[in-house]
Amino acid sequence: MAKKVRKKDMDNQLLDAIFTVEAEWKQIRSIVSRSIEPTIDGQNSVALAQAKYLYLLREARHRKISAIRFD
């Protein structure tokens, strides 16, 4: 029983991280897209945030969890 509780807690933490990183990625992307001359650092920040987001999505798929089940 304790193992299921820990897995559920980790799944919830993963979903929270996905939503947080998604919001961060969209915010950075929006700022860089509105910029007159986006810097290389800005573009690198967008790429890094996107990579984090996609990694977390792959991890969620690997763990077979879905945000729809946790609503």
mmCIF file as Biopython writes it, N, C-alpha, C and O atoms, coordinates in Angstrom:
data_model
#
loop_
_atom_site.group_PDB
_atom_site.id
_atom_site.type_symbol
_atom_site.label_atom_id
_atom_site.label_alt_id
_atom_site.label_comp_id
_atom_site.label_asym_id
_atom_site.label_entity_id
_atom_site.label_seq_id
_atom_site.pdbx_PDB_ins_code
_atom_site.Cartn_x
_atom_site.Cartn_y
_atom_site.Cartn_z
_atom_site.occupancy
_atom_site.B_iso_or_equiv
_atom_site.auth_seq_id
_atom_site.auth_asym_id
_atom_site.pdbx_PDB_model_num
ATOM 1   N N  . MET A ? 1  ? 0.819   -1.194 0.000   1.0 0.0 1  A 1 
ATOM 2   C CA . MET A ? 1  ? 0.000   0.000  0.000   1.0 0.0 1  A 1 
ATOM 3   C C  . MET A ? 1  ? 0.863   1.258  0.000   1.0 0.0 1  A 1 
ATOM 4   O O  . MET A ? 1  ? 0.549   2.229  -0.688  1.0 0.0 1  A 1 
ATOM 5   N N  . ALA A ? 2  ? 1.931   1.241  0.758   1.0 0.0 2  A 1 
ATOM 6   C CA . ALA A ? 2  ? 2.786   2.435  0.854   1.0 0.0 2  A 1 
ATOM 7   C C  . ALA A ? 2  ? 3.447   2.745  -0.481  1.0 0.0 2  A 1 
ATOM 8   O O  . ALA A ? 2  ? 3.662   3.913  -0.805  1.0 0.0 2  A 1 
ATOM 9   N N  . LYS A ? 3  ? 3.769   1.731  -1.252  1.0 0.0 3  A 1 
ATOM 10  C CA . LYS A ? 3  ? 4.407   1.957  -2.537  1.0 0.0 3  A 1 
ATOM 11  C C  . LYS A ? 3  ? 3.467   2.711  -3.484  1.0 0.0 3  A 1 
ATOM 12  O O  . LYS A ? 3  ? 3.912   3.597  -4.213  1.0 0.0 3  A 1 
ATOM 13  N N  . LYS A ? 4  ? 2.193   2.375  -3.482  1.0 0.0 4  A 1 
ATOM 14  C CA . LYS A ? 4  ? 1.224   3.053  -4.337  1.0 0.0 4  A 1 
ATOM 15  C C  . LYS A ? 4  ? 1.054   4.509  -3.916  1.0 0.0 4  A 1 
ATOM 16  O O  . LYS A ? 4  ? 0.890   5.386  -4.764  1.0 0.0 4  A 1 
ATOM 17  N N  . VAL A ? 5  ? 1.090   4.763  -2.641  1.0 0.0 5  A 1 
ATOM 18  C CA . VAL A ? 5  ? 0.946   6.132  -2.156  1.0 0.0 5  A 1 
ATOM 19  C C  . VAL A ? 5  ? 2.135   6.957  -2.620  1.0 0.0 5  A 1 
ATOM 20  O O  . VAL A ? 5  ? 1.959   8.087  -3.073  1.0 0.0 5  A 1 
ATOM 21  N N  . ARG A ? 6  ? 3.336   6.416  -2.516  1.0 0.0 6  A 1 
ATOM 22  C CA . ARG A ? 6  ? 4.526   7.134  -2.948  1.0 0.0 6  A 1 
ATOM 23  C C  . ARG A ? 6  ? 4.507   7.361  -4.450  1.0 0.0 6  A 1 
ATOM 24  O O  . ARG A ? 6  ? 4.889   8.437  -4.910  1.0 0.0 6  A 1 
ATOM 25  N N  . LYS A ? 7  ? 4.073   6.375  -5.224  1.0 0.0 7  A 1 
ATOM 26  C CA . LYS A ? 7  ? 4.016   6.535  -6.673  1.0 0.0 7  A 1 
ATOM 27  C C  . LYS A ? 7  ? 3.008   7.624  -7.034  1.0 0.0 7  A 1 
ATOM 28  O O  . LYS A ? 7  ? 3.260   8.440  -7.920  1.0 0.0 7  A 1 
ATOM 29  N N  . LYS A ? 8  ? 1.887   7.635  -6.357  1.0 0.0 8  A 1 
ATOM 30  C CA . LYS A ? 8  ? 0.873   8.647  -6.634  1.0 0.0 8  A 1 
ATOM 31  C C  . LYS A ? 8  ? 1.398   10.042 -6.296  1.0 0.0 8  A 1 
ATOM 32  O O  . LYS A ? 8  ? 1.147   10.997 -7.032  1.0 0.0 8  A 1 
ATOM 33  N N  . ASP A ? 9  ? 2.116   10.159 -5.199  1.0 0.0 9  A 1 
ATOM 34  C CA . ASP A ? 9  ? 2.711   11.445 -4.832  1.0 0.0 9  A 1 
ATOM 35  C C  . ASP A ? 9  ? 3.719   11.903 -5.881  1.0 0.0 9  A 1 
ATOM 36  O O  . ASP A ? 9  ? 3.745   13.077 -6.251  1.0 0.0 9  A 1 
ATOM 37  N N  . MET A ? 10 ? 4.541   10.983 -6.356  1.0 0.0 10 A 1 
ATOM 38  C CA . MET A ? 10 ? 5.531   11.327 -7.374  1.0 0.0 10 A 1 
ATOM 39  C C  . MET A ? 10 ? 4.847   11.705 -8.688  1.0 0.0 10 A 1 
ATOM 40  O O  . MET A ? 10 ? 5.298   12.615 -9.385  1.0 0.0 10 A 1 
ATOM 41  N N  . ASP A ? 11 ? 3.774   11.018 -9.022  1.0 0.0 11 A 1 
ATOM 42  C CA . ASP A ? 11 ? 3.022   11.355 -10.232 1.0 0.0 11 A 1 
ATOM 43  C C  . ASP A ? 11 ? 2.430   12.761 -10.130 1.0 0.0 11 A 1 
ATOM 44  O O  . ASP A ? 11 ? 2.449   13.519 -11.100 1.0 0.0 11 A 1 
ATOM 45  N N  . ASN A ? 12 ? 1.911   13.103 -8.962  1.0 0.0 12 A 1 
ATOM 46  C CA . ASN A ? 12 ? 1.361   14.444 -8.758  1.0 0.0 12 A 1 
ATOM 47  C C  . ASN A ? 12 ? 2.451   15.502 -8.850  1.0 0.0 12 A 1 
ATOM 48  O O  . ASN A ? 12 ? 2.230   16.572 -9.416  1.0 0.0 12 A 1 
ATOM 49  N N  . GLN A ? 13 ? 3.623   15.211 -8.300  1.0 0.0 13 A 1 
ATOM 50  C CA . GLN A ? 13 ? 4.737   16.145 -8.393  1.0 0.0 13 A 1 
ATOM 51  C C  . GLN A ? 13 ? 5.181   16.322 -9.841  1.0 0.0 13 A 1 
ATOM 52  O O  . GLN A ? 13 ? 5.518   17.428 -10.264 1.0 0.0 13 A 1 
ATOM 53  N N  . LEU A ? 14 ? 5.179   15.232 -10.594 1.0 0.0 14 A 1 
ATOM 54  C CA . LEU A ? 14 ? 5.549   15.302 -12.008 1.0 0.0 14 A 1 
ATOM 55  C C  . LEU A ? 14 ? 4.552   16.160 -12.780 1.0 0.0 14 A 1 
ATOM 56  O O  . LEU A ? 14 ? 4.952   16.979 -13.608 1.0 0.0 14 A 1 
ATOM 57  N N  . LEU A ? 15 ? 3.275   15.981 -12.520 1.0 0.0 15 A 1 
ATOM 58  C CA . LEU A ? 15 ? 2.256   16.798 -13.195 1.0 0.0 15 A 1 
ATOM 59  C C  . LEU A ? 15 ? 2.387   18.275 -12.827 1.0 0.0 15 A 1 
ATOM 60  O O  . LEU A ? 15 ? 2.245   19.149 -13.682 1.0 0.0 15 A 1 
ATOM 61  N N  . ASP A ? 16 ? 2.659   18.547 -11.554 1.0 0.0 16 A 1 
ATOM 62  C CA . ASP A ? 16 ? 2.869   19.935 -11.141 1.0 0.0 16 A 1 
ATOM 63  C C  . ASP A ? 16 ? 4.061   20.537 -11.869 1.0 0.0 16 A 1 
ATOM 64  O O  . ASP A ? 16 ? 4.005   21.681 -12.320 1.0 0.0 16 A 1 
ATOM 65  N N  . ALA A ? 17 ? 5.136   19.769 -11.984 1.0 0.0 17 A 1 
ATOM 66  C CA . ALA A ? 17 ? 6.333   20.244 -12.685 1.0 0.0 17 A 1 
ATOM 67  C C  . ALA A ? 17 ? 6.038   20.488 -14.162 1.0 0.0 17 A 1 
ATOM 68  O O  . ALA A ? 17 ? 6.529   21.457 -14.740 1.0 0.0 17 A 1 
ATOM 69  N N  . ILE A ? 18 ? 5.248   19.622 -14.769 1.0 0.0 18 A 1 
ATOM 70  C CA . ILE A ? 18 ? 4.897   19.795 -16.184 1.0 0.0 18 A 1 
ATOM 71  C C  . ILE A ? 18 ? 4.151   21.105 -16.384 1.0 0.0 18 A 1 
ATOM 72  O O  . ILE A ? 18 ? 4.475   21.872 -17.291 1.0 0.0 18 A 1 
ATOM 73  N N  . PHE A ? 19 ? 3.154   21.367 -15.545 1.0 0.0 19 A 1 
ATOM 74  C CA . PHE A ? 19 ? 2.371   22.595 -15.699 1.0 0.0 19 A 1 
ATOM 75  C C  . PHE A ? 19 ? 3.218   23.832 -15.433 1.0 0.0 19 A 1 
ATOM 76  O O  . PHE A ? 19 ? 3.053   24.851 -16.105 1.0 0.0 19 A 1 
ATOM 77  N N  . THR A ? 20 ? 4.119   23.755 -14.464 1.0 0.0 20 A 1 
ATOM 78  C CA . THR A ? 20 ? 4.994   24.885 -14.146 1.0 0.0 20 A 1 
ATOM 79  C C  . THR A ? 20 ? 5.959   25.173 -15.284 1.0 0.0 20 A 1 
ATOM 80  O O  . THR A ? 20 ? 6.115   26.322 -15.698 1.0 0.0 20 A 1 
ATOM 81  N N  . VAL A ? 21 ? 6.603   24.135 -15.786 1.0 0.0 21 A 1 
ATOM 82  C CA . VAL A ? 21 ? 7.578   24.308 -16.868 1.0 0.0 21 A 1 
ATOM 83  C C  . VAL A ? 21 ? 6.885   24.749 -18.150 1.0 0.0 21 A 1 
ATOM 84  O O  . VAL A ? 21 ? 7.446   25.526 -18.922 1.0 0.0 21 A 1 
ATOM 85  N N  . GLU A ? 22 ? 5.676   24.261 -18.382 1.0 0.0 22 A 1 
ATOM 86  C CA . GLU A ? 22 ? 4.927   24.683 -19.572 1.0 0.0 22 A 1 
ATOM 87  C C  . GLU A ? 22 ? 4.644   26.182 -19.523 1.0 0.0 22 A 1 
ATOM 88  O O  . GLU A ? 22 ? 4.821   26.885 -20.517 1.0 0.0 22 A 1 
ATOM 89  N N  . ALA A ? 23 ? 4.205   26.665 -18.369 1.0 0.0 23 A 1 
ATOM 90  C CA . ALA A ? 23 ? 3.921   28.096 -18.228 1.0 0.0 23 A 1 
ATOM 91  C C  . ALA A ? 23 ? 5.193   28.921 -18.401 1.0 0.0 23 A 1 
ATOM 92  O O  . ALA A ? 23 ? 5.175   29.972 -19.042 1.0 0.0 23 A 1 
ATOM 93  N N  . GLU A ? 24 ? 6.294   28.441 -17.828 1.0 0.0 24 A 1 
ATOM 94  C CA . GLU A ? 24 ? 7.580   29.129 -17.964 1.0 0.0 24 A 1 
ATOM 95  C C  . GLU A ? 24 ? 8.013   29.186 -19.425 1.0 0.0 24 A 1 
ATOM 96  O O  . GLU A ? 24 ? 8.459   30.227 -19.908 1.0 0.0 24 A 1 
ATOM 97  N N  . TRP A ? 25 ? 7.879   28.061 -20.123 1.0 0.0 25 A 1 
ATOM 98  C CA . TRP A ? 25 ? 8.280   27.992 -21.527 1.0 0.0 25 A 1 
ATOM 99  C C  . TRP A ? 25 ? 7.452   28.966 -22.371 1.0 0.0 25 A 1 
ATOM 100 O O  . TRP A ? 25 ? 8.000   29.699 -23.194 1.0 0.0 25 A 1 
ATOM 101 N N  . LYS A ? 26 ? 6.141   28.970 -22.165 1.0 0.0 26 A 1 
ATOM 102 C CA . LYS A ? 26 ? 5.265   29.849 -22.943 1.0 0.0 26 A 1 
ATOM 103 C C  . LYS A ? 26 ? 5.550   31.318 -22.651 1.0 0.0 26 A 1 
ATOM 104 O O  . LYS A ? 26 ? 5.483   32.155 -23.551 1.0 0.0 26 A 1 
ATOM 105 N N  . GLN A ? 27 ? 5.865   31.633 -21.402 1.0 0.0 27 A 1 
ATOM 106 C CA . GLN A ? 27 ? 6.182   33.011 -21.044 1.0 0.0 27 A 1 
ATOM 107 C C  . GLN A ? 27 ? 7.479   33.465 -21.711 1.0 0.0 27 A 1 
ATOM 108 O O  . GLN A ? 27 ? 7.528   34.553 -22.286 1.0 0.0 27 A 1 
ATOM 109 N N  . ILE A ? 28 ? 8.523   32.650 -21.641 1.0 0.0 28 A 1 
ATOM 110 C CA . ILE A ? 28 ? 9.800   32.998 -22.270 1.0 0.0 28 A 1 
ATOM 111 C C  . ILE A ? 28 ? 9.637   33.109 -23.778 1.0 0.0 28 A 1 
ATOM 112 O O  . ILE A ? 28 ? 10.168  34.029 -24.400 1.0 0.0 28 A 1 
ATOM 113 N N  . ARG A ? 29 ? 8.905   32.174 -24.362 1.0 0.0 29 A 1 
ATOM 114 C CA . ARG A ? 29 ? 8.678   32.191 -25.806 1.0 0.0 29 A 1 
ATOM 115 C C  . ARG A ? 29 ? 7.942   33.465 -26.226 1.0 0.0 29 A 1 
ATOM 116 O O  . ARG A ? 29 ? 8.262   34.068 -27.250 1.0 0.0 29 A 1 
ATOM 117 N N  . SER A ? 30 ? 6.960   33.863 -25.428 1.0 0.0 30 A 1 
ATOM 118 C CA . SER A ? 30 ? 6.205   35.073 -25.723 1.0 0.0 30 A 1 
ATOM 119 C C  . SER A ? 30 ? 7.095   36.318 -25.651 1.0 0.0 30 A 1 
ATOM 120 O O  . SER A ? 30 ? 7.022   37.191 -26.516 1.0 0.0 30 A 1 
ATOM 121 N N  . ILE A ? 31 ? 7.920   36.390 -24.633 1.0 0.0 31 A 1 
ATOM 122 C CA . ILE A ? 31 ? 8.811   37.541 -24.480 1.0 0.0 31 A 1 
ATOM 123 C C  . ILE A ? 31 ? 9.788   37.624 -25.640 1.0 0.0 31 A 1 
ATOM 124 O O  . ILE A ? 31 ? 10.005  38.703 -26.192 1.0 0.0 31 A 1 
ATOM 125 N N  . VAL A ? 32 ? 10.383  36.493 -26.017 1.0 0.0 32 A 1 
ATOM 126 C CA . VAL A ? 32 ? 11.358  36.483 -27.109 1.0 0.0 32 A 1 
ATOM 127 C C  . VAL A ? 32 ? 10.680  36.788 -28.437 1.0 0.0 32 A 1 
ATOM 128 O O  . VAL A ? 32 ? 11.263  37.471 -29.279 1.0 0.0 32 A 1 
ATOM 129 N N  . SER A ? 33 ? 9.474   36.304 -28.640 1.0 0.0 33 A 1 
ATOM 130 C CA . SER A ? 33 ? 8.792   36.557 -29.917 1.0 0.0 33 A 1 
ATOM 131 C C  . SER A ? 33 ? 8.390   38.023 -30.071 1.0 0.0 33 A 1 
ATOM 132 O O  . SER A ? 33 ? 8.321   38.528 -31.191 1.0 0.0 33 A 1 
ATOM 133 N N  . ARG A ? 34 ? 8.126   38.708 -28.959 1.0 0.0 34 A 1 
ATOM 134 C CA . ARG A ? 34 ? 7.774   40.127 -29.014 1.0 0.0 34 A 1 
ATOM 135 C C  . ARG A ? 34 ? 8.997   41.033 -29.052 1.0 0.0 34 A 1 
ATOM 136 O O  . ARG A ? 34 ? 8.879   42.241 -29.257 1.0 0.0 34 A 1 
ATOM 137 N N  . SER A ? 35 ? 10.154  40.449 -28.857 1.0 0.0 35 A 1 
ATOM 138 C CA . SER A ? 35 ? 11.391  41.216 -28.834 1.0 0.0 35 A 1 
ATOM 139 C C  . SER A ? 35 ? 11.759  41.685 -30.240 1.0 0.0 35 A 1 
ATOM 140 O O  . SER A ? 35 ? 11.564  40.957 -31.213 1.0 0.0 35 A 1 
ATOM 141 N N  . ILE A ? 36 ? 12.290  42.903 -30.342 1.0 0.0 36 A 1 
ATOM 142 C CA . ILE A ? 36 ? 12.679  43.439 -31.649 1.0 0.0 36 A 1 
ATOM 143 C C  . ILE A ? 36 ? 13.877  42.673 -32.200 1.0 0.0 36 A 1 
ATOM 144 O O  . ILE A ? 36 ? 13.876  42.238 -33.352 1.0 0.0 36 A 1 
ATOM 145 N N  . GLU A ? 37 ? 14.889  42.518 -31.368 1.0 0.0 37 A 1 
ATOM 146 C CA . GLU A ? 37 ? 16.069  41.757 -31.772 1.0 0.0 37 A 1 
ATOM 147 C C  . GLU A ? 37 ? 16.345  40.703 -30.705 1.0 0.0 37 A 1 
ATOM 148 O O  . GLU A ? 37 ? 17.063  40.973 -29.742 1.0 0.0 37 A 1 
ATOM 149 N N  . PRO A ? 38 ? 15.786  39.510 -30.863 1.0 0.0 38 A 1 
ATOM 150 C CA . PRO A ? 38 ? 16.021  38.465 -29.858 1.0 0.0 38 A 1 
ATOM 151 C C  . PRO A ? 38 ? 17.501  38.090 -29.800 1.0 0.0 38 A 1 
ATOM 152 O O  . PRO A ? 38 ? 18.137  37.881 -30.833 1.0 0.0 38 A 1 
ATOM 153 N N  . THR A ? 39 ? 18.033  38.007 -28.605 1.0 0.0 39 A 1 
ATOM 154 C CA . THR A ? 39 ? 19.434  37.641 -28.435 1.0 0.0 39 A 1 
ATOM 155 C C  . THR A ? 39 ? 19.593  36.129 -28.509 1.0 0.0 39 A 1 
ATOM 156 O O  . THR A ? 39 ? 18.624  35.373 -28.435 1.0 0.0 39 A 1 
ATOM 157 N N  . ILE A ? 40 ? 20.813  35.726 -28.653 1.0 0.0 40 A 1 
ATOM 158 C CA . ILE A ? 40 ? 21.108  34.283 -28.671 1.0 0.0 40 A 1 
ATOM 159 C C  . ILE A ? 40 ? 20.782  33.677 -27.311 1.0 0.0 40 A 1 
ATOM 160 O O  . ILE A ? 40 ? 20.293  32.550 -27.230 1.0 0.0 40 A 1 
ATOM 161 N N  . ASP A ? 41 ? 21.052  34.429 -26.236 1.0 0.0 41 A 1 
ATOM 162 C CA . ASP A ? 41 ? 20.718  33.935 -24.899 1.0 0.0 41 A 1 
ATOM 163 C C  . ASP A ? 41 ? 19.216  33.725 -24.746 1.0 0.0 41 A 1 
ATOM 164 O O  . ASP A ? 41 ? 18.777  32.750 -24.137 1.0 0.0 41 A 1 
ATOM 165 N N  . GLY A ? 42 ? 18.438  34.637 -25.298 1.0 0.0 42 A 1 
ATOM 166 C CA . GLY A ? 42 ? 16.983  34.491 -25.241 1.0 0.0 42 A 1 
ATOM 167 C C  . GLY A ? 42 ? 16.511  33.267 -26.002 1.0 0.0 42 A 1 
ATOM 168 O O  . GLY A ? 42 ? 15.653  32.522 -25.529 1.0 0.0 42 A 1 
ATOM 169 N N  . GLN A ? 43 ? 17.071  33.064 -27.171 1.0 0.0 43 A 1 
ATOM 170 C CA . GLN A ? 43 ? 16.699  31.896 -27.969 1.0 0.0 43 A 1 
ATOM 171 C C  . GLN A ? 43 ? 17.145  30.609 -27.280 1.0 0.0 43 A 1 
ATOM 172 O O  . GLN A ? 43 ? 16.455  29.592 -27.346 1.0 0.0 43 A 1 
ATOM 173 N N  . ASN A ? 44 ? 18.308  30.659 -26.617 1.0 0.0 44 A 1 
ATOM 174 C CA . ASN A ? 44 ? 18.772  29.482 -25.877 1.0 0.0 44 A 1 
ATOM 175 C C  . ASN A ? 44 ? 17.854  29.188 -24.685 1.0 0.0 44 A 1 
ATOM 176 O O  . ASN A ? 44 ? 17.608  28.027 -24.358 1.0 0.0 44 A 1 
ATOM 177 N N  . SER A ? 45 ? 17.356  30.234 -24.047 1.0 0.0 45 A 1 
ATOM 178 C CA . SER A ? 45 ? 16.433  30.047 -22.924 1.0 0.0 45 A 1 
ATOM 179 C C  . SER A ? 45 ? 15.135  29.381 -23.383 1.0 0.0 45 A 1 
ATOM 180 O O  . SER A ? 45 ? 14.595  28.511 -22.701 1.0 0.0 45 A 1 
ATOM 181 N N  . VAL A ? 46 ? 14.649  29.802 -24.545 1.0 0.0 46 A 1 
ATOM 182 C CA . VAL A ? 46 ? 13.435  29.194 -25.099 1.0 0.0 46 A 1 
ATOM 183 C C  . VAL A ? 46 ? 13.691  27.720 -25.411 1.0 0.0 46 A 1 
ATOM 184 O O  . VAL A ? 46 ? 12.867  26.863 -25.092 1.0 0.0 46 A 1 
ATOM 185 N N  . ALA A ? 47 ? 14.817  27.430 -26.026 1.0 0.0 47 A 1 
ATOM 186 C CA . ALA A ? 47 ? 15.135  26.045 -26.385 1.0 0.0 47 A 1 
ATOM 187 C C  . ALA A ? 47 ? 15.301  25.176 -25.140 1.0 0.0 47 A 1 
ATOM 188 O O  . ALA A ? 47 ? 14.860  24.027 -25.120 1.0 0.0 47 A 1 
ATOM 189 N N  . LEU A ? 48 ? 15.934  25.719 -24.107 1.0 0.0 48 A 1 
ATOM 190 C CA . LEU A ? 48 ? 16.119  24.965 -22.869 1.0 0.0 48 A 1 
ATOM 191 C C  . LEU A ? 48 ? 14.788  24.695 -22.177 1.0 0.0 48 A 1 
ATOM 192 O O  . LEU A ? 48 ? 14.544  23.580 -21.716 1.0 0.0 48 A 1 
ATOM 193 N N  . ALA A ? 49 ? 13.927  25.707 -22.101 1.0 0.0 49 A 1 
ATOM 194 C CA . ALA A ? 49 ? 12.615  25.524 -21.473 1.0 0.0 49 A 1 
ATOM 195 C C  . ALA A ? 49 ? 11.778  24.506 -22.249 1.0 0.0 49 A 1 
ATOM 196 O O  . ALA A ? 49 ? 11.071  23.695 -21.652 1.0 0.0 49 A 1 
ATOM 197 N N  . GLN A ? 50 ? 11.861  24.550 -23.577 1.0 0.0 50 A 1 
ATOM 198 C CA . GLN A ? 50 ? 11.121  23.593 -24.397 1.0 0.0 50 A 1 
ATOM 199 C C  . GLN A ? 50 ? 11.659  22.180 -24.181 1.0 0.0 50 A 1 
ATOM 200 O O  . GLN A ? 50 ? 10.883  21.228 -24.100 1.0 0.0 50 A 1 
ATOM 201 N N  . ALA A ? 51 ? 12.968  22.040 -24.089 1.0 0.0 51 A 1 
ATOM 202 C CA . ALA A ? 51 ? 13.562  20.719 -23.869 1.0 0.0 51 A 1 
ATOM 203 C C  . ALA A ? 51 ? 13.135  20.148 -22.513 1.0 0.0 51 A 1 
ATOM 204 O O  . ALA A ? 51 ? 12.845  18.956 -22.410 1.0 0.0 51 A 1 
ATOM 205 N N  . LYS A ? 52 ? 13.093  20.984 -21.481 1.0 0.0 52 A 1 
ATOM 206 C CA . LYS A ? 52 ? 12.639  20.536 -20.162 1.0 0.0 52 A 1 
ATOM 207 C C  . LYS A ? 52 ? 11.195  20.043 -20.235 1.0 0.0 52 A 1 
ATOM 208 O O  . LYS A ? 52 ? 10.853  18.986 -19.704 1.0 0.0 52 A 1 
ATOM 209 N N  . TYR A ? 53 ? 10.358  20.833 -20.905 1.0 0.0 53 A 1 
ATOM 210 C CA . TYR A ? 53 ? 8.940   20.497 -21.019 1.0 0.0 53 A 1 
ATOM 211 C C  . TYR A ? 53 ? 8.744   19.170 -21.754 1.0 0.0 53 A 1 
ATOM 212 O O  . TYR A ? 53 ? 7.982   18.311 -21.310 1.0 0.0 53 A 1 
ATOM 213 N N  . LEU A ? 54 ? 9.431   19.016 -22.867 1.0 0.0 54 A 1 
ATOM 214 C CA . LEU A ? 54 ? 9.286   17.778 -23.642 1.0 0.0 54 A 1 
ATOM 215 C C  . LEU A ? 54 ? 9.828   16.572 -22.879 1.0 0.0 54 A 1 
ATOM 216 O O  . LEU A ? 54 ? 9.275   15.477 -22.980 1.0 0.0 54 A 1 
ATOM 217 N N  . TYR A ? 55 ? 10.903  16.762 -22.120 1.0 0.0 55 A 1 
ATOM 218 C CA . TYR A ? 55 ? 11.438  15.669 -21.305 1.0 0.0 55 A 1 
ATOM 219 C C  . TYR A ? 55 ? 10.407  15.228 -20.262 1.0 0.0 55 A 1 
ATOM 220 O O  . TYR A ? 55 ? 10.181  14.033 -20.070 1.0 0.0 55 A 1 
ATOM 221 N N  . LEU A ? 56 ? 9.788   16.197 -19.595 1.0 0.0 56 A 1 
ATOM 222 C CA . LEU A ? 56 ? 8.787   15.853 -18.590 1.0 0.0 56 A 1 
ATOM 223 C C  . LEU A ? 56 ? 7.579   15.160 -19.216 1.0 0.0 56 A 1 
ATOM 224 O O  . LEU A ? 56 ? 7.004   14.256 -18.611 1.0 0.0 56 A 1 
ATOM 225 N N  . LEU A ? 57 ? 7.192   15.572 -20.415 1.0 0.0 57 A 1 
ATOM 226 C CA . LEU A ? 57 ? 6.089   14.890 -21.101 1.0 0.0 57 A 1 
ATOM 227 C C  . LEU A ? 57 ? 6.450   13.445 -21.441 1.0 0.0 57 A 1 
ATOM 228 O O  . LEU A ? 57 ? 5.626   12.541 -21.298 1.0 0.0 57 A 1 
ATOM 229 N N  . ARG A ? 58 ? 7.678   13.237 -21.890 1.0 0.0 58 A 1 
ATOM 230 C CA . ARG A ? 58 ? 8.110   11.856 -22.179 1.0 0.0 58 A 1 
ATOM 231 C C  . ARG A ? 58 ? 8.124   11.012 -20.912 1.0 0.0 58 A 1 
ATOM 232 O O  . ARG A ? 58 ? 7.745   9.841  -20.937 1.0 0.0 58 A 1 
ATOM 233 N N  . GLU A ? 59 ? 8.560   11.604 -19.809 1.0 0.0 59 A 1 
ATOM 234 C CA . GLU A ? 59 ? 8.571   10.875 -18.544 1.0 0.0 59 A 1 
ATOM 235 C C  . GLU A ? 59 ? 7.142   10.522 -18.117 1.0 0.0 59 A 1 
ATOM 236 O O  . GLU A ? 59 ? 6.894   9.421  -17.626 1.0 0.0 59 A 1 
ATOM 237 N N  . ALA A ? 60 ? 6.214   11.448 -18.304 1.0 0.0 60 A 1 
ATOM 238 C CA . ALA A ? 60 ? 4.815   11.168 -17.963 1.0 0.0 60 A 1 
ATOM 239 C C  . ALA A ? 60 ? 4.258   10.053 -18.843 1.0 0.0 60 A 1 
ATOM 240 O O  . ALA A ? 60 ? 3.526   9.186  -18.365 1.0 0.0 60 A 1 
ATOM 241 N N  . ARG A ? 61 ? 4.603   10.077 -20.119 1.0 0.0 61 A 1 
ATOM 242 C CA . ARG A ? 61 ? 4.145   9.019  -21.024 1.0 0.0 61 A 1 
ATOM 243 C C  . ARG A ? 61 ? 4.738   7.675  -20.609 1.0 0.0 61 A 1 
ATOM 244 O O  . ARG A ? 61 ? 4.058   6.649  -20.639 1.0 0.0 61 A 1 
ATOM 245 N N  . HIS A ? 62 ? 6.014   7.691  -20.221 1.0 0.0 62 A 1 
ATOM 246 C CA . HIS A ? 62 ? 6.681   6.463  -19.783 1.0 0.0 62 A 1 
ATOM 247 C C  . HIS A ? 62 ? 6.015   5.907  -18.519 1.0 0.0 62 A 1 
ATOM 248 O O  . HIS A ? 62 ? 5.875   4.693  -18.373 1.0 0.0 62 A 1 
ATOM 249 N N  . ARG A ? 63 ? 5.606   6.794  -17.610 1.0 0.0 63 A 1 
ATOM 250 C CA . ARG A ? 63 ? 4.953   6.365  -16.377 1.0 0.0 63 A 1 
ATOM 251 C C  . ARG A ? 63 ? 3.465   6.088  -16.580 1.0 0.0 63 A 1 
ATOM 252 O O  . ARG A ? 63 ? 2.782   5.625  -15.667 1.0 0.0 63 A 1 
ATOM 253 N N  . LYS A ? 64 ? 2.962   6.380  -17.807 1.0 0.0 64 A 1 
ATOM 254 C CA . LYS A ? 64 ? 1.562   6.152  -18.149 1.0 0.0 64 A 1 
ATOM 255 C C  . LYS A ? 64 ? 0.619   6.954  -17.245 1.0 0.0 64 A 1 
ATOM 256 O O  . LYS A ? 64 ? -0.370  6.434  -16.729 1.0 0.0 64 A 1 
ATOM 257 N N  . ILE A ? 65 ? 0.960   8.239  -17.071 1.0 0.0 65 A 1 
ATOM 258 C CA . ILE A ? 65 ? 0.067   9.107  -16.314 1.0 0.0 65 A 1 
ATOM 259 C C  . ILE A ? 65 ? -0.491  10.171 -17.255 1.0 0.0 65 A 1 
ATOM 260 O O  . ILE A ? 65 ? 0.133   10.538 -18.250 1.0 0.0 65 A 1 
ATOM 261 N N  . SER A ? 66 ? -1.661  10.645 -16.918 1.0 0.0 66 A 1 
ATOM 262 C CA . SER A ? 66 ? -2.339  11.620 -17.744 1.0 0.0 66 A 1 
ATOM 263 C C  . SER A ? 66 ? -2.935  12.694 -16.840 1.0 0.0 66 A 1 
ATOM 264 O O  . SER A ? 66 ? -3.411  12.397 -15.744 1.0 0.0 66 A 1 
ATOM 265 N N  . ALA A ? 67 ? -2.906  13.929 -17.297 1.0 0.0 67 A 1 
ATOM 266 C CA . ALA A ? 67 ? -3.487  15.027 -16.523 1.0 0.0 67 A 1 
ATOM 267 C C  . ALA A ? 67 ? -5.000  14.892 -16.449 1.0 0.0 67 A 1 
ATOM 268 O O  . ALA A ? 67 ? -5.619  15.415 -15.522 1.0 0.0 67 A 1 
ATOM 269 N N  . ILE A ? 68 ? -5.589  14.221 -17.380 1.0 0.0 68 A 1 
ATOM 270 C CA . ILE A ? 68 ? -7.050  14.066 -17.403 1.0 0.0 68 A 1 
ATOM 271 C C  . ILE A ? 68 ? -7.521  13.235 -16.214 1.0 0.0 68 A 1 
ATOM 272 O O  . ILE A ? 68 ? -8.578  13.516 -15.649 1.0 0.0 68 A 1 
ATOM 273 N N  . ARG A ? 69 ? -6.759  12.222 -15.826 1.0 0.0 69 A 1 
ATOM 274 C CA . ARG A ? 69 ? -7.150  11.379 -14.698 1.0 0.0 69 A 1 
ATOM 275 C C  . ARG A ? 69 ? -7.083  12.133 -13.373 1.0 0.0 69 A 1 
ATOM 276 O O  . ARG A ? 69 ? -7.796  11.785 -12.431 1.0 0.0 69 A 1 
ATOM 277 N N  . PHE A ? 70 ? -6.242  13.157 -13.287 1.0 0.0 70 A 1 
ATOM 278 C CA . PHE A ? 70 ? -6.001  13.846 -12.012 1.0 0.0 70 A 1 
ATOM 279 C C  . PHE A ? 70 ? -6.811  15.112 -11.859 1.0 0.0 70 A 1 
ATOM 280 O O  . PHE A ? 70 ? -6.569  15.866 -10.916 1.0 0.0 70 A 1 
ATOM 281 N N  . ASP A ? 71 ? -7.767  15.387 -12.743 1.0 0.0 71 A 1 
ATOM 282 C CA . ASP A ? 71 ? -8.578  16.600 -12.630 1.0 0.0 71 A 1 
ATOM 283 C C  . ASP A ? 71 ? -9.491  16.582 -11.452 1.0 0.0 71 A 1 
ATOM 284 O O  . ASP A ? 71 ? -10.233 17.539 -11.232 1.0 0.0 71 A 1 
#
